[in-house]
Amino acid sequence: MEDSAENAVGMPQLDFSTFPNQIFWLLVAMVALYMILSRVALPQIAAVLADRRGTITADIAAAEEAKQKAVEAEDAYHKALAEARAEAGRIVDQARAEMQAELDKQMAKAEAEIAAQSAESEARIREIRASTMDMVSEIARDTASEVLGVFAVKADAKTVSAAVDAQLKREDAA
């Protein structure tokens, strides 16, 4: 039964009698794994890391360049906007000046028309006043002759006309 007790020790990896053998194969496996990793896997990993580092550096450089272009584009935009505002102001001022010139021209034309109509109206008023004064003078002569006739005063037409004309001149002077 002793044999069966020795065989039933437990896990073979924990058997001290097999430790030197296990250590040997562990070292062989570690050296083989190291050789495989150092010759195959690590160069590939290093190449991937170098490629990533290069890509990241290129992306950062491209981002800086894009940022610089964006700043330049923004400056160009602001400059163009300022120029457009200045041009719009100039156009508005020019349009305002043209409108003012047209308005002045129309005002001068209207003032000339008003002056012409005013002169024409004054001429008509003078004509009407002159014809009215002639009519008033004639009516005053007729009335004076009639009044003198009613009072049985004899006066010739020249005397009546001279008296009426003298009276009308005094009223015009006043």
MARTIMI-709050 format. One record per residue: z, y, x of N, C-alpha, C, O in turn; residue number from 1. Coordinates in nm, 2 decimals. Example, Ala and Ser with C-alpha at 12.3 -4.5 7.8 and 13.67 -1.06 7.14 Angstrom:
BEGIN
0.78_-0.57_1.32_0.78_-0.45_1.23_0.78_-0.33_1.32_0.85_-0.33_1.42_1
0.71_-0.22_1.28_0.71_-0.11_1.37_0.79_0.00_1.29_0.80_0.11_1.34_2
***
This chain:
BEGIN
0.00_-0.12_0.08_0.00_0.00_0.00_0.00_0.13_0.08_-0.03_0.24_0.04_1
0.03_0.10_0.20_0.03_0.22_0.29_-0.11_0.27_0.31_-0.13_0.39_0.32_2
-0.21_0.19_0.31_-0.35_0.23_0.33_-0.39_0.32_0.21_-0.45_0.42_0.22_3
-0.35_0.28_0.10_-0.39_0.35_-0.02_-0.31_0.48_-0.03_-0.36_0.58_-0.08_4
-0.19_0.49_0.03_-0.12_0.62_0.03_-0.18_0.71_0.14_-0.19_0.83_0.12_5
-0.23_0.66_0.25_-0.30_0.74_0.35_-0.43_0.79_0.29_-0.47_0.90_0.32_6
-0.50_0.71_0.22_-0.63_0.75_0.17_-0.62_0.85_0.06_-0.71_0.93_0.03_7
-0.51_0.85_-0.01_-0.49_0.95_-0.12_-0.41_1.07_-0.07_-0.32_1.12_-0.14_8
-0.44_1.12_0.05_-0.37_1.24_0.10_-0.40_1.36_0.02_-0.31_1.45_0.01_9
-0.52_1.38_-0.02_-0.56_1.50_-0.09_-0.70_1.54_-0.05_-0.78_1.45_-0.03_10
-0.72_1.67_-0.04_-0.85_1.72_0.00_-0.88_1.69_0.14_-0.80_1.71_0.23_11
-1.00_1.64_0.17_-1.04_1.60_0.31_-1.04_1.73_0.40_-1.02_1.71_0.52_12
-1.07_1.84_0.35_-1.08_1.96_0.43_-0.95_2.00_0.49_-0.94_2.07_0.59_13
-0.84_1.96_0.42_-0.71_1.99_0.47_-0.65_1.88_0.56_-0.53_1.89_0.60_14
-0.73_1.79_0.59_-0.68_1.68_0.68_-0.69_1.73_0.82_-0.80_1.76_0.87_15
-0.57_1.73_0.89_-0.57_1.79_1.03_-0.65_1.70_1.12_-0.68_1.75_1.23_16
-0.67_1.58_1.09_-0.74_1.49_1.19_-0.89_1.53_1.20_-0.95_1.50_1.29_17
-0.94_1.60_1.09_-1.08_1.64_1.09_-1.10_1.78_1.13_-1.22_1.83_1.13_18
-1.00_1.86_1.16_-1.01_2.00_1.20_-1.11_2.03_1.31_-1.19_2.12_1.30_19
-1.10_1.96_1.43_-1.19_1.99_1.54_-1.34_1.97_1.50_-1.42_2.05_1.53_20
-1.37_1.87_1.42_-1.50_1.84_1.37_-1.55_1.96_1.28_-1.66_2.01_1.29_21
-1.46_2.00_1.19_-1.49_2.10_1.09_-1.51_2.24_1.17_-1.60_2.32_1.13_22
-1.43_2.26_1.27_-1.44_2.39_1.34_-1.57_2.39_1.42_-1.64_2.50_1.42_23
-1.61_2.28_1.48_-1.74_2.27_1.55_-1.85_2.31_1.45_-1.94_2.39_1.49_24
-1.86_2.24_1.33_-1.97_2.26_1.24_-1.96_2.41_1.18_-2.06_2.46_1.15_25
-1.84_2.46_1.17_-1.83_2.60_1.12_-1.89_2.69_1.22_-1.96_2.78_1.18_26
-1.86_2.67_1.35_-1.92_2.76_1.46_-2.07_2.74_1.46_-2.14_2.84_1.48_27
-2.12_2.62_1.45_-2.27_2.59_1.45_-2.33_2.67_1.33_-2.44_2.73_1.34_28
-2.27_2.66_1.21_-2.32_2.72_1.09_-2.32_2.88_1.11_-2.41_2.94_1.07_29
-2.21_2.93_1.16_-2.20_3.07_1.18_-2.30_3.12_1.28_-2.36_3.23_1.26_30
-2.33_3.05_1.39_-2.43_3.09_1.49_-2.56_3.08_1.43_-2.65_3.18_1.45_31
-2.59_2.98_1.35_-2.72_2.97_1.29_-2.74_3.08_1.18_-2.85_3.14_1.18_32
-2.64_3.11_1.11_-2.65_3.21_1.01_-2.66_3.35_1.08_-2.74_3.43_1.03_33
-2.59_3.37_1.19_-2.61_3.50_1.26_-2.75_3.51_1.31_-2.81_3.62_1.31_34
-2.80_3.40_1.37_-2.94_3.40_1.42_-3.04_3.43_1.31_-3.13_3.51_1.33_35
-3.03_3.37_1.20_-3.12_3.39_1.09_-3.11_3.54_1.04_-3.21_3.60_1.02_36
-2.99_3.58_1.02_-2.97_3.72_0.97_-3.02_3.82_1.07_-3.09_3.92_1.04_37
-2.99_3.80_1.20_-3.03_3.90_1.30_-3.18_3.90_1.33_-3.23_4.01_1.36_38
-3.24_3.79_1.31_-3.39_3.78_1.34_-3.47_3.81_1.22_-3.58_3.86_1.23_39
-3.42_3.78_1.10_-3.51_3.79_0.98_-3.45_3.90_0.88_-3.52_4.00_0.85_40
-3.34_3.88_0.83_-3.29_3.97_0.72_-3.25_4.11_0.77_-3.29_4.21_0.71_41
-3.18_4.12_0.88_-3.13_4.25_0.93_-3.25_4.34_0.97_-3.24_4.46_0.93_42
-3.36_4.29_1.03_-3.47_4.38_1.06_-3.54_4.43_0.93_-3.58_4.55_0.92_43
-3.54_4.34_0.83_-3.60_4.38_0.70_-3.52_4.49_0.63_-3.57_4.59_0.58_44
-3.38_4.47_0.64_-3.29_4.56_0.58_-3.30_4.70_0.65_-3.30_4.80_0.59_45
-3.31_4.69_0.78_-3.32_4.81_0.86_-3.45_4.89_0.83_-3.45_5.01_0.83_46
-3.56_4.81_0.81_-3.69_4.87_0.78_-3.68_4.94_0.64_-3.73_5.05_0.63_47
-3.62_4.87_0.55_-3.60_4.93_0.41_-3.52_5.06_0.42_-3.55_5.16_0.36_48
-3.41_5.05_0.49_-3.32_5.17_0.51_-3.39_5.28_0.57_-3.38_5.40_0.53_49
-3.47_5.25_0.68_-3.55_5.36_0.75_-3.65_5.41_0.65_-3.68_5.53_0.65_50
-3.72_5.33_0.58_-3.82_5.37_0.48_-3.75_5.46_0.37_-3.81_5.57_0.34_51
-3.64_5.42_0.32_-3.57_5.50_0.23_-3.53_5.64_0.28_-3.54_5.74_0.22_52
-3.48_5.63_0.41_-3.44_5.76_0.47_-3.56_5.85_0.49_-3.55_5.97_0.46_53
-3.67_5.80_0.53_-3.79_5.88_0.54_-3.84_5.93_0.40_-3.88_6.05_0.39_54
-3.83_5.85_0.30_-3.87_5.89_0.16_-3.77_6.00_0.12_-3.82_6.10_0.06_55
-3.65_5.98_0.14_-3.55_6.09_0.10_-3.57_6.22_0.17_-3.57_6.32_0.11_56
-3.60_6.21_0.30_-3.62_6.33_0.38_-3.75_6.40_0.33_-3.76_6.52_0.32_57
-3.86_6.32_0.30_-3.98_6.37_0.25_-3.96_6.44_0.12_-4.02_6.54_0.09_58
-3.88_6.37_0.03_-3.85_6.42_-0.10_-3.78_6.56_-0.09_-3.80_6.65_-0.17_59
-3.68_6.56_0.00_-3.60_6.68_0.02_-3.69_6.80_0.07_-3.68_6.91_0.02_60
-3.78_6.76_0.16_-3.87_6.86_0.21_-3.97_6.91_0.10_-4.00_7.03_0.09_61
-4.02_6.82_0.02_-4.11_6.85_-0.09_-4.03_6.94_-0.20_-4.09_7.03_-0.25_62
-3.90_6.90_-0.22_-3.82_6.98_-0.31_-3.80_7.12_-0.26_-3.81_7.22_-0.34_63
-3.78_7.14_-0.13_-3.76_7.27_-0.07_-3.89_7.35_-0.08_-3.89_7.47_-0.11_64
-4.00_7.28_-0.06_-4.13_7.35_-0.07_-4.16_7.39_-0.21_-4.21_7.50_-0.24_65
-4.13_7.30_-0.31_-4.15_7.33_-0.45_-4.06_7.45_-0.49_-4.10_7.54_-0.57_66
-3.94_7.45_-0.44_-3.84_7.56_-0.47_-3.90_7.69_-0.41_-3.90_7.79_-0.48_67
-3.95_7.69_-0.29_-4.01_7.81_-0.23_-4.13_7.86_-0.31_-4.15_7.98_-0.34_68
-4.21_7.76_-0.36_-4.33_7.80_-0.44_-4.28_7.86_-0.57_-4.34_7.95_-0.62_69
-4.18_7.80_-0.63_-4.13_7.85_-0.75_-4.07_7.99_-0.74_-4.10_8.08_-0.82_70
-4.01_8.02_-0.63_-3.96_8.15_-0.60_-4.07_8.25_-0.58_-4.07_8.36_-0.64_71
-4.18_8.21_-0.51_-4.29_8.29_-0.49_-4.37_8.31_-0.62_-4.41_8.42_-0.65_72
-4.37_8.21_-0.71_-4.44_8.22_-0.84_-4.36_8.32_-0.93_-4.42_8.40_-1.00_73
-4.23_8.31_-0.92_-4.14_8.40_-1.00_-4.16_8.54_-0.95_-4.17_8.63_-1.03_74
-4.17_8.56_-0.82_-4.19_8.70_-0.77_-4.32_8.75_-0.81_-4.34_8.87_-0.85_75
-4.43_8.66_-0.81_-4.56_8.70_-0.85_-4.56_8.73_-1.00_-4.62_8.83_-1.04_76
-4.49_8.66_-1.08_-4.48_8.68_-1.22_-4.41_8.81_-1.25_-4.46_8.89_-1.33_77
-4.30_8.84_-1.18_-4.23_8.97_-1.20_-4.32_9.09_-1.16_-4.32_9.19_-1.22_78
-4.39_9.07_-1.05_-4.48_9.17_-1.00_-4.60_9.20_-1.10_-4.63_9.31_-1.14_79
-4.65_9.09_-1.15_-4.76_9.10_-1.25_-4.71_9.16_-1.38_-4.78_9.24_-1.45_80
-4.59_9.12_-1.42_-4.52_9.18_-1.54_-4.50_9.33_-1.52_-4.53_9.41_-1.62_81
-4.46_9.37_-1.41_-4.44_9.51_-1.38_-4.57_9.59_-1.38_-4.58_9.70_-1.44_82
-4.67_9.53_-1.32_-4.80_9.59_-1.32_-4.86_9.60_-1.47_-4.92_9.70_-1.50_83
-4.84_9.49_-1.55_-4.88_9.49_-1.68_-4.81_9.60_-1.77_-4.87_9.67_-1.85_84
-4.68_9.62_-1.74_-4.61_9.72_-1.81_-4.66_9.86_-1.77_-4.67_9.95_-1.86_85
-4.68_9.88_-1.64_-4.73_10.01_-1.60_-4.87_10.03_-1.66_-4.90_10.15_-1.70_86
-4.95_9.93_-1.66_-5.09_9.95_-1.72_-5.08_9.98_-1.86_-5.15_10.06_-1.92_87
-4.99_9.91_-1.93_-4.97_9.93_-2.08_-4.92_10.08_-2.10_-4.97_10.15_-2.19_88
-4.83_10.12_-2.02_-4.78_10.26_-2.03_-4.89_10.36_-2.00_-4.90_10.46_-2.07_89
-4.98_10.33_-1.90_-5.09_10.42_-1.87_-5.18_10.42_-1.99_-5.23_10.53_-2.03_90
-5.21_10.31_-2.05_-5.30_10.30_-2.16_-5.25_10.37_-2.28_-5.32_10.45_-2.35_91
-5.12_10.36_-2.31_-5.05_10.43_-2.42_-5.06_10.58_-2.39_-5.09_10.66_-2.48_92
-5.03_10.62_-2.27_-5.04_10.77_-2.24_-5.18_10.82_-2.25_-5.20_10.93_-2.31_93
-5.28_10.74_-2.21_-5.42_10.78_-2.22_-5.46_10.79_-2.37_-5.52_10.89_-2.41_94
-5.42_10.69_-2.45_-5.45_10.69_-2.59_-5.38_10.81_-2.66_-5.44_10.88_-2.74_95
-5.25_10.84_-2.62_-5.18_10.95_-2.68_-5.25_11.08_-2.64_-5.26_11.17_-2.73_96
-5.30_11.09_-2.51_-5.37_11.21_-2.47_-5.50_11.23_-2.55_-5.53_11.34_-2.59_97
-5.57_11.12_-2.57_-5.69_11.12_-2.64_-5.67_11.16_-2.79_-5.74_11.24_-2.85_98
-5.56_11.11_-2.85_-5.53_11.14_-2.98_-5.49_11.29_-3.00_-5.52_11.35_-3.09_99
-5.41_11.34_-2.90_-5.37_11.48_-2.90_-5.49_11.57_-2.88_-5.50_11.67_-2.95_100
-5.59_11.53_-2.79_-5.71_11.61_-2.78_-5.79_11.61_-2.91_-5.84_11.72_-2.95_101
-5.80_11.50_-2.97_-5.87_11.49_-3.10_-5.80_11.57_-3.20_-5.87_11.64_-3.28_102
-5.67_11.56_-3.21_-5.59_11.64_-3.30_-5.61_11.79_-3.28_-5.62_11.87_-3.37_103
-5.60_11.83_-3.15_-5.62_11.97_-3.11_-5.76_12.02_-3.16_-5.78_12.13_-3.21_104
-5.86_11.93_-3.13_-6.00_11.96_-3.17_-6.01_11.98_-3.32_-6.07_12.08_-3.37_105
-5.95_11.89_-3.40_-5.95_11.89_-3.54_-5.87_12.02_-3.59_-5.92_12.08_-3.69_106
-5.76_12.05_-3.53_-5.68_12.16_-3.57_-5.76_12.29_-3.54_-5.76_12.38_-3.62_107
-5.83_12.30_-3.43_-5.91_12.42_-3.40_-6.02_12.43_-3.50_-6.05_12.54_-3.54_108
-6.08_12.32_-3.53_-6.19_12.32_-3.63_-6.14_12.37_-3.77_-6.20_12.45_-3.84_109
-6.02_12.31_-3.81_-5.96_12.35_-3.93_-5.92_12.50_-3.93_-5.94_12.57_-4.03_110
-5.87_12.55_-3.82_-5.83_12.69_-3.81_-5.95_12.78_-3.82_-5.95_12.88_-3.88_111
-6.06_12.73_-3.75_-6.19_12.81_-3.76_-6.24_12.81_-3.90_-6.28_12.92_-3.95_112
-6.23_12.70_-3.97_-6.28_12.70_-4.11_-6.19_12.79_-4.20_-6.24_12.86_-4.28_113
-6.06_12.78_-4.17_-5.96_12.86_-4.25_-5.99_13.01_-4.22_-5.99_13.09_-4.31_114
-6.01_13.04_-4.09_-6.04_13.18_-4.06_-6.17_13.23_-4.13_-6.18_13.34_-4.18_115
-6.27_13.14_-4.12_-6.40_13.18_-4.19_-6.38_13.19_-4.34_-6.43_13.29_-4.39_116
-6.31_13.10_-4.40_-6.29_13.11_-4.55_-6.20_13.24_-4.58_-6.22_13.31_-4.68_117
-6.10_13.27_-4.49_-6.02_13.38_-4.51_-6.10_13.51_-4.50_-6.09_13.60_-4.58_118
-6.19_13.51_-4.39_-6.28_13.63_-4.38_-6.37_13.65_-4.50_-6.39_13.76_-4.55_119
-6.42_13.54_-4.55_-6.51_13.54_-4.66_-6.43_13.59_-4.79_-6.48_13.67_-4.87_120
-6.31_13.53_-4.80_-6.23_13.57_-4.91_-6.19_13.72_-4.91_-6.20_13.79_-5.01_121
-6.16_13.77_-4.79_-6.13_13.91_-4.77_-6.25_14.00_-4.80_-6.24_14.10_-4.87_122
-6.37_13.95_-4.76_-6.49_14.02_-4.79_-6.51_14.03_-4.95_-6.55_14.13_-5.00_123
-6.49_13.91_-5.01_-6.51_13.91_-5.16_-6.40_14.00_-5.22_-6.43_14.07_-5.32_124
-6.28_14.00_-5.17_-6.17_14.08_-5.23_-6.21_14.23_-5.21_-6.19_14.31_-5.30_125
-6.27_14.27_-5.09_-6.31_14.41_-5.07_-6.42_14.44_-5.17_-6.42_14.55_-5.23_126
-6.52_14.35_-5.19_-6.62_14.37_-5.29_-6.57_14.39_-5.43_-6.61_14.48_-5.50_127
-6.48_14.30_-5.46_-6.42_14.31_-5.60_-6.34_14.44_-5.61_-6.35_14.50_-5.71_128
-6.26_14.47_-5.51_-6.18_14.60_-5.51_-6.28_14.72_-5.52_-6.25_14.81_-5.60_129
-6.39_14.71_-5.44_-6.48_14.83_-5.45_-6.55_14.84_-5.59_-6.56_14.94_-5.65_130
-6.59_14.72_-5.64_-6.65_14.72_-5.77_-6.55_14.76_-5.88_-6.58_14.83_-5.98_131
-6.42_14.72_-5.86_-6.32_14.75_-5.95_-6.29_14.90_-5.95_-6.27_14.97_-6.05_132
-6.29_14.96_-5.82_-6.26_15.10_-5.81_-6.38_15.18_-5.87_-6.35_15.28_-5.93_133
-6.50_15.13_-5.86_-6.61_15.20_-5.92_-6.60_15.19_-6.08_-6.62_15.29_-6.15_134
-6.55_15.08_-6.13_-6.53_15.06_-6.27_-6.42_15.15_-6.31_-6.43_15.22_-6.42_135
-6.31_15.15_-6.23_-6.19_15.24_-6.27_-6.24_15.38_-6.27_-6.20_15.46_-6.36_136
-6.31_15.42_-6.17_-6.36_15.56_-6.16_-6.45_15.59_-6.28_-6.43_15.70_-6.34_137
-6.53_15.50_-6.32_-6.62_15.53_-6.43_-6.54_15.54_-6.56_-6.56_15.62_-6.64_138
-6.44_15.44_-6.58_-6.36_15.44_-6.70_-6.27_15.57_-6.70_-6.25_15.63_-6.80_139
-6.22_15.61_-6.58_-6.14_15.73_-6.58_-6.22_15.85_-6.61_-6.17_15.94_-6.68_140
-6.35_15.86_-6.57_-6.43_15.98_-6.60_-6.46_15.98_-6.75_-6.45_16.08_-6.82_141
-6.49_15.86_-6.81_-6.52_15.85_-6.95_-6.39_15.89_-7.03_-6.40_15.96_-7.13_142
-6.28_15.84_-6.99_-6.15_15.86_-7.06_-6.12_16.01_-7.05_-6.08_16.07_-7.15_143
-6.13_16.07_-6.93_-6.10_16.21_-6.91_-6.19_16.30_-7.00_-6.15_16.39_-7.06_144
-6.32_16.26_-7.00_-6.42_16.34_-7.09_-6.38_16.33_-7.23_-6.38_16.42_-7.31_145
-6.34_16.21_-7.28_-6.30_16.19_-7.42_-6.17_16.26_-7.45_-6.16_16.33_-7.55_146
-6.07_16.26_-7.35_-5.94_16.33_-7.38_-5.97_16.48_-7.38_-5.92_16.55_-7.47_147
-6.06_16.53_-7.29_-6.09_16.67_-7.30_-6.17_16.71_-7.43_-6.15_16.82_-7.48_148
-6.25_16.62_-7.47_-6.32_16.64_-7.60_-6.23_16.64_-7.71_-6.25_16.72_-7.81_149
-6.12_16.56_-7.71_-6.02_16.56_-7.82_-5.95_16.69_-7.82_-5.91_16.74_-7.93_150
-5.92_16.75_-7.71_-5.85_16.88_-7.70_-5.94_17.00_-7.71_-5.90_17.11_-7.69_151
-6.07_16.97_-7.73_-6.17_17.07_-7.75_-6.19_17.16_-7.63_-6.21_17.28_-7.64_152
-6.17_17.09_-7.51_-6.20_17.16_-7.38_-6.33_17.12_-7.34_-6.37_17.00_-7.34_153
-6.41_17.22_-7.30_-6.54_17.19_-7.25_-6.54_17.19_-7.10_-6.49_17.28_-7.04_154
-6.59_17.07_-7.05_-6.60_17.05_-6.90_-6.72_16.98_-6.87_-6.76_16.89_-6.95_155
-6.79_17.02_-6.77_-6.91_16.95_-6.73_-6.88_16.82_-6.66_-6.76_16.79_-6.62_156
-6.97_16.73_-6.65_-6.95_16.60_-6.59_-6.92_16.60_-6.44_-6.84_16.52_-6.39_157
-6.97_16.70_-6.37_-6.94_16.72_-6.23_-6.80_16.75_-6.20_-6.73_16.70_-6.11_158
-6.74_16.84_-6.28_-6.60_16.88_-6.27_-6.51_16.77_-6.30_-6.41_16.75_-6.23_159
-6.54_16.69_-6.40_-6.46_16.57_-6.44_-6.46_16.47_-6.33_-6.36_16.41_-6.29_160
-6.58_16.44_-6.27_-6.60_16.35_-6.16_-6.52_16.39_-6.04_-6.46_16.31_-5.98_161
-6.52_16.52_-6.01_-6.45_16.57_-5.89_-6.30_16.55_-5.91_-6.23_16.51_-5.81_162
-6.25_16.58_-6.03_-6.11_16.57_-6.05_-6.06_16.43_-6.05_-5.96_16.40_-5.99_163
-6.14_16.34_-6.11_-6.10_16.19_-6.11_-6.11_16.14_-5.97_-6.02_16.06_-5.93_164
-6.21_16.18_-5.89_-6.22_16.13_-5.75_-6.11_16.18_-5.66_-6.05_16.10_-5.58_165
-6.07_16.30_-5.68_-5.95_16.36_-5.61_-5.83_16.28_-5.64_-5.75_16.25_-5.55_166
-5.80_16.25_-5.77_-5.68_16.18_-5.81_-5.68_16.04_-5.75_-5.58_15.99_-5.71_167
-5.80_15.97_-5.76_-5.80_15.83_-5.71_-5.78_15.83_-5.55_-5.72_15.74_-5.50_168
-5.83_15.93_-5.48_-5.81_15.94_-5.34_-5.66_15.96_-5.31_-5.61_15.90_-5.21_169
-5.59_16.04_-5.38_-5.45_16.05_-5.36_-5.37_15.92_-5.39_-5.28_15.89_-5.31_170
-5.41_15.85_-5.48_-5.34_15.72_-5.51_-5.38_15.62_-5.40_-5.29_15.54_-5.37_171
-5.50_15.62_-5.35_-5.53_15.52_-5.24_-5.45_15.56_-5.11_-5.41_15.47_-5.04_172
-5.43_15.69_-5.09_-5.36_15.73_-4.97_-5.21_15.70_-4.98_-5.15_15.67_-4.88_173
-5.16_15.69_-5.10_-5.02_15.66_-5.12_-5.00_15.52_-5.11_-4.89_15.46_-5.12_174
***
